[in-house]
Amino acid sequence: MNSISVNQFRDNLKSYVEQTVSDHEPLKVTRRAGDDFIVMSADDWEREQETLHVLQSNSLMQQIADSMKTHTNNKGYKPTQEQLDEITNL
């Protein structure tokens, strides 16, 4: 994660915001007196929140673990050729 001073951020606000949104890379803004802060796009923030929700949910994490076990053991659902053709012809 890149880090810049609050003065640099203020002087080039538009370009830093555009860069943060387009690169999907958060930006750490440091202040001499006080706490630093992070600038990130709203889409990236929402994605992070969804990830945190999944990681904090025991039932969702169990579903993921069960799914990985099924996949590893090659015991998952296998569509027929007709079903695959239907999916790929969309």
Secondary structure, DSSP 8 states (H G I E B T S, - for coil): -EEEEHHHHHHTHHHHHHHHHHHT--EEEE-SSS--EEE--HHHHHHHHHHHHHHH-HHHHHHHHHHHHHHHTT-S----HHHHHHHHT-
